[in-house]
Amino acid sequence: MPAYQINWSYNGENGPEHWGQICSEFEIAEVGEKQSPINIKQQEVTALTGNPLTLSHSEIQYTVKRIENSVHLFPQEPNQTLELNGDIYTLVAFHAHIPSEHLLDGKTHPIEWHFVHENSRGEKLVLGAFMDVGTGVSIDMTELRRVFPEVFQDFSVEREVSLNIADFLPEEKAYYTYEGSLTTPPTVEGVRWVLLKDRQTIGHVAHKAFEKVIGGTNRPVQPLNNREIKFYE
């Protein structure tokens, strides 16, 4: 996508508070009642039973390129899946936001990964995974932090990396779920969010490298508007 086609940003006159006014396709950002991200108040969630996540991930090749204001990774094989409530969703792409977009009890996290999935009906489910920054590193980001700045500087540049997204996810799969929207324009609704409670840890060097490229890419939290947030432990 050529840079000149970008007509929204994370600050200034085309920032999040103005997305709904940029064009008719983006109006939902202003008038929608099920927008994302949100602040999850853990004392107000509803317990959920009998709905575990079934994840099927393996190491495959991903194409890395800049899309709009961020860097996205696209699986080269349609075989990375998530099953929930008897529905199978296939991974179509993933990206990150720094700092996190969703909040837990008003707290932000250093980074939040969004793994965008779709089922056979075209319905979207986004698996969200927070990460901490520290010394107890649980995933090696060396290759990703090298290619992020390379692709971000030029829309025509693509790179390939081999990775297993299972490495991005905590061992325990307790999660929060609610109905929301995409967090970038057009912020279409009807998106099922599944946010993992536990977190992996990346190193300070990796976080700083990502921050230089995609720092400040978080949409502010949106009104809950009486939506129910469920929690599976």
Contacts in CASP RR format, 6 or more apart in sequence:
PFRMAT RR
TARGET T0000
AUTHOR 0000-0000-0000
METHOD contacts of the structure
MODEL  1
MPAYQINWSYNGENGPEHWGQICSEFEIAEVGEKQSPINIKQQEVTALTG
NPLTLSHSEIQYTVKRIENSVHLFPQEPNQTLELNGDIYTLVAFHAHIPS
EHLLDGKTHPIEWHFVHENSRGEKLVLGAFMDVGTGVSIDMTELRRVFPE
VFQDFSVEREVSLNIADFLPEEKAYYTYEGSLTTPPTVEGVRWVLLKDRQ
TIGHVAHKAFEKVIGGTNRPVQPLNNREIKFYE
1 66 0 8 1.000
1 67 0 8 1.000
1 68 0 8 1.000
1 155 0 8 1.000
2 155 0 8 1.000
3 155 0 8 1.000
6 68 0 8 1.000
6 69 0 8 1.000
7 14 0 8 1.000
7 22 0 8 1.000
7 23 0 8 1.000
8 14 0 8 1.000
8 15 0 8 1.000
8 19 0 8 1.000
8 22 0 8 1.000
8 26 0 8 1.000
8 68 0 8 1.000
8 69 0 8 1.000
8 184 0 8 1.000
8 185 0 8 1.000
9 15 0 8 1.000
9 69 0 8 1.000
10 16 0 8 1.000
10 69 0 8 1.000
10 216 0 8 1.000
10 217 0 8 1.000
10 218 0 8 1.000
10 219 0 8 1.000
12 18 0 8 1.000
14 22 0 8 1.000
16 29 0 8 1.000
16 219 0 8 1.000
16 220 0 8 1.000
17 220 0 8 1.000
19 26 0 8 1.000
19 29 0 8 1.000
19 30 0 8 1.000
19 185 0 8 1.000
19 187 0 8 1.000
20 26 0 8 1.000
20 27 0 8 1.000
20 28 0 8 1.000
20 29 0 8 1.000
20 30 0 8 1.000
20 31 0 8 1.000
20 185 0 8 1.000
21 27 0 8 1.000
21 30 0 8 1.000
22 185 0 8 1.000
25 185 0 8 1.000
25 186 0 8 1.000
26 185 0 8 1.000
26 186 0 8 1.000
26 187 0 8 1.000
28 35 0 8 1.000
28 181 0 8 1.000
28 186 0 8 1.000
28 187 0 8 1.000
28 188 0 8 1.000
28 189 0 8 1.000
29 35 0 8 1.000
29 185 0 8 1.000
29 186 0 8 1.000
29 187 0 8 1.000
32 181 0 8 1.000
32 189 0 8 1.000
33 223 0 8 1.000
33 225 0 8 1.000
34 179 0 8 1.000
34 180 0 8 1.000
34 181 0 8 1.000
34 189 0 8 1.000
34 190 0 8 1.000
34 225 0 8 1.000
34 227 0 8 1.000
35 180 0 8 1.000
35 181 0 8 1.000
35 187 0 8 1.000
35 189 0 8 1.000
35 222 0 8 1.000
35 223 0 8 1.000
36 101 0 8 1.000
36 102 0 8 1.000
36 180 0 8 1.000
36 181 0 8 1.000
36 182 0 8 1.000
36 183 0 8 1.000
36 187 0 8 1.000
36 191 0 8 1.000
36 193 0 8 1.000
36 219 0 8 1.000
36 222 0 8 1.000
37 101 0 8 1.000
37 102 0 8 1.000
37 103 0 8 1.000
37 183 0 8 1.000
37 218 0 8 1.000
37 219 0 8 1.000
37 221 0 8 1.000
37 222 0 8 1.000
38 102 0 8 1.000
38 103 0 8 1.000
38 178 0 8 1.000
38 180 0 8 1.000
38 221 0 8 1.000
38 222 0 8 1.000
38 224 0 8 1.000
38 227 0 8 1.000
38 229 0 8 1.000
39 102 0 8 1.000
39 103 0 8 1.000
39 104 0 8 1.000
39 105 0 8 1.000
39 106 0 8 1.000
39 221 0 8 1.000
39 224 0 8 1.000
40 102 0 8 1.000
40 103 0 8 1.000
40 104 0 8 1.000
40 105 0 8 1.000
40 176 0 8 1.000
40 195 0 8 1.000
40 229 0 8 1.000
41 105 0 8 1.000
41 106 0 8 1.000
41 229 0 8 1.000
42 104 0 8 1.000
42 105 0 8 1.000
42 231 0 8 1.000
43 105 0 8 1.000
44 229 0 8 1.000
45 176 0 8 1.000
45 229 0 8 1.000
45 230 0 8 1.000
45 231 0 8 1.000
46 228 0 8 1.000
46 229 0 8 1.000
46 230 0 8 1.000
46 231 0 8 1.000
47 230 0 8 1.000
47 231 0 8 1.000
47 233 0 8 1.000
48 177 0 8 1.000
48 230 0 8 1.000
48 231 0 8 1.000
48 232 0 8 1.000
49 232 0 8 1.000
50 232 0 8 1.000
51 84 0 8 1.000
51 85 0 8 1.000
51 232 0 8 1.000
52 173 0 8 1.000
52 232 0 8 1.000
53 82 0 8 1.000
53 83 0 8 1.000
53 84 0 8 1.000
53 173 0 8 1.000
53 175 0 8 1.000
53 194 0 8 1.000
54 82 0 8 1.000
54 83 0 8 1.000
54 84 0 8 1.000
55 81 0 8 1.000
55 82 0 8 1.000
55 83 0 8 1.000
55 166 0 8 1.000
55 169 0 8 1.000
55 173 0 8 1.000
56 79 0 8 1.000
56 80 0 8 1.000
56 81 0 8 1.000
56 82 0 8 1.000
56 83 0 8 1.000
57 80 0 8 1.000
57 164 0 8 1.000
57 165 0 8 1.000
57 166 0 8 1.000
57 169 0 8 1.000
58 79 0 8 1.000
58 80 0 8 1.000
58 164 0 8 1.000
58 166 0 8 1.000
59 162 0 8 1.000
59 163 0 8 1.000
59 164 0 8 1.000
60 75 0 8 1.000
60 76 0 8 1.000
60 77 0 8 1.000
60 79 0 8 1.000
60 80 0 8 1.000
60 162 0 8 1.000
60 163 0 8 1.000
60 164 0 8 1.000
61 75 0 8 1.000
61 76 0 8 1.000
61 77 0 8 1.000
61 160 0 8 1.000
61 161 0 8 1.000
61 162 0 8 1.000
62 73 0 8 1.000
62 74 0 8 1.000
62 75 0 8 1.000
62 76 0 8 1.000
62 160 0 8 1.000
62 161 0 8 1.000
62 162 0 8 1.000
62 163 0 8 1.000
63 73 0 8 1.000
63 74 0 8 1.000
63 76 0 8 1.000
63 158 0 8 1.000
63 159 0 8 1.000
63 160 0 8 1.000
64 71 0 8 1.000
64 72 0 8 1.000
64 73 0 8 1.000
64 74 0 8 1.000
64 144 0 8 1.000
64 147 0 8 1.000
64 148 0 8 1.000
64 151 0 8 1.000
64 158 0 8 1.000
64 159 0 8 1.000
64 160 0 8 1.000
64 161 0 8 1.000
65 71 0 8 1.000
65 72 0 8 1.000
65 74 0 8 1.000
65 151 0 8 1.000
65 155 0 8 1.000
65 157 0 8 1.000
65 158 0 8 1.000
65 159 0 8 1.000
66 72 0 8 1.000
66 151 0 8 1.000
66 152 0 8 1.000
66 154 0 8 1.000
66 155 0 8 1.000
66 157 0 8 1.000
67 95 0 8 1.000
68 184 0 8 1.000
69 184 0 8 1.000
69 214 0 8 1.000
69 217 0 8 1.000
70 95 0 8 1.000
70 96 0 8 1.000
70 97 0 8 1.000
70 184 0 8 1.000
70 214 0 8 1.000
70 217 0 8 1.000
71 95 0 8 1.000
71 96 0 8 1.000
71 148 0 8 1.000
71 151 0 8 1.000
71 152 0 8 1.000
71 213 0 8 1.000
71 214 0 8 1.000
72 93 0 8 1.000
72 94 0 8 1.000
72 95 0 8 1.000
73 93 0 8 1.000
73 94 0 8 1.000
73 95 0 8 1.000
73 161 0 8 1.000
74 92 0 8 1.000
74 93 0 8 1.000
75 91 0 8 1.000
75 92 0 8 1.000
75 93 0 8 1.000
76 160 0 8 1.000
78 90 0 8 1.000
78 91 0 8 1.000
79 90 0 8 1.000
80 90 0 8 1.000
80 91 0 8 1.000
80 165 0 8 1.000
81 88 0 8 1.000
81 89 0 8 1.000
81 90 0 8 1.000
81 91 0 8 1.000
81 117 0 8 1.000
82 88 0 8 1.000
82 89 0 8 1.000
82 91 0 8 1.000
82 115 0 8 1.000
82 117 0 8 1.000
82 125 0 8 1.000
82 127 0 8 1.000
82 194 0 8 1.000
83 89 0 8 1.000
84 125 0 8 1.000
84 192 0 8 1.000
84 194 0 8 1.000
87 119 0 8 1.000
87 123 0 8 1.000
88 119 0 8 1.000
88 120 0 8 1.000
89 117 0 8 1.000
89 118 0 8 1.000
89 119 0 8 1.000
89 123 0 8 1.000
89 125 0 8 1.000
90 117 0 8 1.000
90 118 0 8 1.000
90 119 0 8 1.000
91 115 0 8 1.000
91 116 0 8 1.000
91 117 0 8 1.000
91 165 0 8 1.000
92 116 0 8 1.000
92 117 0 8 1.000
92 118 0 8 1.000
93 116 0 8 1.000
94 113 0 8 1.000
94 114 0 8 1.000
94 115 0 8 1.000
94 116 0 8 1.000
94 165 0 8 1.000
95 113 0 8 1.000
95 114 0 8 1.000
95 116 0 8 1.000
96 111 0 8 1.000
96 112 0 8 1.000
96 113 0 8 1.000
96 114 0 8 1.000
96 210 0 8 1.000
96 214 0 8 1.000
96 217 0 8 1.000
97 111 0 8 1.000
97 112 0 8 1.000
97 114 0 8 1.000
97 183 0 8 1.000
97 214 0 8 1.000
97 216 0 8 1.000
97 217 0 8 1.000
97 218 0 8 1.000
98 110 0 8 1.000
98 111 0 8 1.000
98 112 0 8 1.000
98 207 0 8 1.000
98 210 0 8 1.000
98 211 0 8 1.000
98 214 0 8 1.000
98 215 0 8 1.000
98 216 0 8 1.000
98 217 0 8 1.000
98 218 0 8 1.000
99 108 0 8 1.000
99 109 0 8 1.000
99 110 0 8 1.000
99 111 0 8 1.000
99 112 0 8 1.000
99 215 0 8 1.000
99 216 0 8 1.000
99 218 0 8 1.000
100 108 0 8 1.000
100 109 0 8 1.000
100 110 0 8 1.000
100 111 0 8 1.000
100 112 0 8 1.000
100 130 0 8 1.000
100 218 0 8 1.000
101 112 0 8 1.000
101 183 0 8 1.000
101 218 0 8 1.000
101 219 0 8 1.000
101 221 0 8 1.000
102 112 0 8 1.000
102 128 0 8 1.000
102 130 0 8 1.000
102 195 0 8 1.000
102 221 0 8 1.000
103 221 0 8 1.000
104 130 0 8 1.000
104 197 0 8 1.000
108 218 0 8 1.000
109 130 0 8 1.000
109 131 0 8 1.000
109 132 0 8 1.000
109 199 0 8 1.000
110 131 0 8 1.000
110 132 0 8 1.000
110 133 0 8 1.000
110 207 0 8 1.000
111 130 0 8 1.000
111 131 0 8 1.000
111 133 0 8 1.000
111 202 0 8 1.000
111 207 0 8 1.000
111 210 0 8 1.000
112 128 0 8 1.000
112 129 0 8 1.000
112 130 0 8 1.000
112 131 0 8 1.000
112 218 0 8 1.000
113 128 0 8 1.000
113 129 0 8 1.000
113 130 0 8 1.000
113 131 0 8 1.000
113 168 0 8 1.000
114 126 0 8 1.000
114 127 0 8 1.000
114 128 0 8 1.000
114 183 0 8 1.000
115 126 0 8 1.000
115 127 0 8 1.000
115 128 0 8 1.000
115 129 0 8 1.000
115 165 0 8 1.000
115 168 0 8 1.000
116 124 0 8 1.000
116 126 0 8 1.000
117 124 0 8 1.000
117 125 0 8 1.000
117 126 0 8 1.000
117 127 0 8 1.000
118 124 0 8 1.000
118 125 0 8 1.000
119 125 0 8 1.000
123 190 0 8 1.000
123 192 0 8 1.000
124 182 0 8 1.000
124 190 0 8 1.000
124 191 0 8 1.000
124 192 0 8 1.000
125 191 0 8 1.000
125 192 0 8 1.000
125 193 0 8 1.000
125 194 0 8 1.000
126 182 0 8 1.000
126 191 0 8 1.000
126 192 0 8 1.000
126 193 0 8 1.000
126 194 0 8 1.000
127 169 0 8 1.000
127 194 0 8 1.000
127 195 0 8 1.000
127 196 0 8 1.000
128 193 0 8 1.000
128 194 0 8 1.000
128 195 0 8 1.000
128 196 0 8 1.000
129 168 0 8 1.000
129 169 0 8 1.000
129 170 0 8 1.000
129 195 0 8 1.000
129 196 0 8 1.000
129 199 0 8 1.000
129 200 0 8 1.000
130 195 0 8 1.000
130 196 0 8 1.000
130 199 0 8 1.000
131 168 0 8 1.000
131 199 0 8 1.000
131 200 0 8 1.000
131 201 0 8 1.000
131 202 0 8 1.000
132 199 0 8 1.000
132 200 0 8 1.000
132 201 0 8 1.000
132 202 0 8 1.000
133 201 0 8 1.000
133 202 0 8 1.000
133 203 0 8 1.000
133 204 0 8 1.000
133 207 0 8 1.000
134 201 0 8 1.000
134 202 0 8 1.000
134 203 0 8 1.000
134 204 0 8 1.000
135 203 0 8 1.000
136 201 0 8 1.000
136 203 0 8 1.000
137 201 0 8 1.000
137 202 0 8 1.000
137 203 0 8 1.000
138 167 0 8 1.000
138 200 0 8 1.000
138 201 0 8 1.000
138 202 0 8 1.000
139 167 0 8 1.000
139 168 0 8 1.000
139 200 0 8 1.000
139 201 0 8 1.000
139 202 0 8 1.000
141 202 0 8 1.000
141 203 0 8 1.000
141 206 0 8 1.000
141 209 0 8 1.000
141 210 0 8 1.000
142 206 0 8 1.000
143 161 0 8 1.000
143 163 0 8 1.000
144 161 0 8 1.000
144 163 0 8 1.000
144 206 0 8 1.000
144 210 0 8 1.000
145 205 0 8 1.000
145 206 0 8 1.000
145 209 0 8 1.000
145 210 0 8 1.000
147 159 0 8 1.000
147 161 0 8 1.000
148 209 0 8 1.000
148 210 0 8 1.000
148 213 0 8 1.000
148 214 0 8 1.000
149 209 0 8 1.000
149 212 0 8 1.000
149 213 0 8 1.000
150 157 0 8 1.000
150 159 0 8 1.000
151 157 0 8 1.000
151 158 0 8 1.000
151 159 0 8 1.000
152 213 0 8 1.000
152 214 0 8 1.000
167 200 0 8 1.000
168 200 0 8 1.000
169 196 0 8 1.000
169 200 0 8 1.000
170 196 0 8 1.000
170 197 0 8 1.000
170 198 0 8 1.000
170 199 0 8 1.000
170 200 0 8 1.000
171 198 0 8 1.000
172 197 0 8 1.000
172 198 0 8 1.000
173 196 0 8 1.000
174 196 0 8 1.000
174 197 0 8 1.000
174 198 0 8 1.000
174 231 0 8 1.000
174 232 0 8 1.000
174 233 0 8 1.000
175 194 0 8 1.000
175 195 0 8 1.000
175 196 0 8 1.000
175 197 0 8 1.000
175 231 0 8 1.000
175 232 0 8 1.000
176 193 0 8 1.000
176 194 0 8 1.000
176 195 0 8 1.000
176 197 0 8 1.000
176 229 0 8 1.000
176 230 0 8 1.000
176 231 0 8 1.000
177 192 0 8 1.000
177 193 0 8 1.000
177 194 0 8 1.000
177 195 0 8 1.000
177 229 0 8 1.000
177 230 0 8 1.000
177 231 0 8 1.000
177 232 0 8 1.000
178 193 0 8 1.000
178 227 0 8 1.000
178 228 0 8 1.000
178 229 0 8 1.000
178 230 0 8 1.000
179 189 0 8 1.000
179 190 0 8 1.000
179 191 0 8 1.000
179 192 0 8 1.000
179 193 0 8 1.000
179 227 0 8 1.000
180 189 0 8 1.000
180 190 0 8 1.000
180 191 0 8 1.000
180 192 0 8 1.000
180 193 0 8 1.000
180 227 0 8 1.000
181 187 0 8 1.000
181 188 0 8 1.000
181 189 0 8 1.000
181 190 0 8 1.000
181 191 0 8 1.000
182 188 0 8 1.000
182 191 0 8 1.000
183 219 0 8 1.000
184 219 0 8 1.000
187 219 0 8 1.000
197 231 0 8 1.000
197 233 0 8 1.000
END
